[in-house]
Amino acid sequence: MRDETVSGRTSRRRSVRWRFTYLYAGLFLVSGVATLAVVAAFAGGSVDVAPRPGSGGALQGASGAALARIASLEHQLAQAQARQHEQLLLGSAVGLLATGLLSLVLGWYAAGRVLRPLRMMTATTRRISADSLHERLSVDGPHDELRDLGDTVDALLSRLENSFAAQRRFVADASHELRTPLATMRAAVDVTLAKPGPLPEQTRVLAGRVRGELDQVDRLLEGLLTLARAQHELPEPESVPLDDLVEQALTARGLSVDQLEAAPGASARGNRTLLRRLVENLVDNAVIHNEPGGWVQVVVRDDGPVVTLVVENGGSVLTDSQVTELTRPFHRAGPDRTGARGSGLGLAIVAAVAEAHDGRLELTARDGGGLRVVVTLPAAMDRADDRAGDGADVEAGAA
């Protein structure tokens, strides 16, 4: 769909260039035809050959021969002038045709020069996303309409950047501020449960329920903090082994490592904390939104310049429209996703972390039920060097 959109925009841009080309060529041809008409009008005169008065006797002798010679020369001059006029018109027409074809080429070039700033602005605007709102068009040149358009777009990007930054700061600040009253309420519940002497069963049940809700809100706030942190500029990236992160996540959740198929040394380039949260959220999503006695399969592939993480799980059948909404914050698809087990931020955090690492997230509903999640991340830059070094060590040892 994106390729079709870009292709459509390119076609429209080319049509604008062609319209400019036709306009330039048309104006040139109109002026050339007008010039040719003026030339034809002023060059159309000829020498009139008229009989000279005189008596028939005067045409006898030497004077008659001279007059006949003059008349012949005037007739030849008129014919020469007519041929010259025809050649002039023919040459002008051929020249007009040749210059008309040349005007198409020059018009195409001139239209490209005129539209070049617009193409640059379009390419830069298309490249700017929510994570790169700090970029600007910075159109150079005279203060004309194109410069005003570029400055207007830069002002719009500045307002969007401030709005996004304020929203992220609000989420982070609110999450931090809410942690203090949550900790106070959790401490009050713990103190109540720790009092000596028997407690009414109703009080104990109510305290346990409140403690569970507090834990749920705490996980929600932690997810909001992670989401806000992923949407900010990442610190200095490092080499992060995805196979180790997946194995740790599976072990911590009591899953068998046999469910993991990982390429040794498959490392991604990014922030270790955020990538660990990405892996944990994918595993938690596969476990929580599964069916009783279901299955989970995790694959880590080394695909050259990228590392691919694939997580599949069983579960209820999802439609394509439900799958497209799963990365929305606080969105849960189906009745099995409305319980208190999830906060609705798991896949939203995964999408934000993947985007922050210049990666890609793909969600696909499985035919037999469940979900297939594919995350593609840039591979670590030093991975190839490490492998080359290991190979050199092996060869040296063999020698």
Salt bridges, closest charged atoms under 4 A:
GLU74 OE2 - ARG52 NH2 3.26
ASP131 OD1 - ARG168 NH2 3.66
GLU135 OE1 - ARG127 NH2 3.21
ASP151 OD2 - ARG147 NE 3.95
GLU161 OE1 - ARG136 NH2 2.83
ASP190 OD1 - ARG211 NH1 2.37
ASP215 OD1 - ARG186 NE 3.42
ASP215 OD1 - ARG211 NE 3.43
GLU222 OE2 - ARG277 NH1 3.71
ASP284 OD1 - ARG253 NE 2.31
ASP302 OD1 - ARG383 NH1 2.56
ASP302 OD2 - ARG387 NH2 2.31
ASP303 OD2 - ARG301 NE 3.60
GLU312 OE1 - ARG366 NE 3.27
GLU312 OE2 - ARG372 NE 3.66
GLU325 OE1 - ARG328 NH1 2.51
GLU362 OE2 - ARG360 NE 2.96
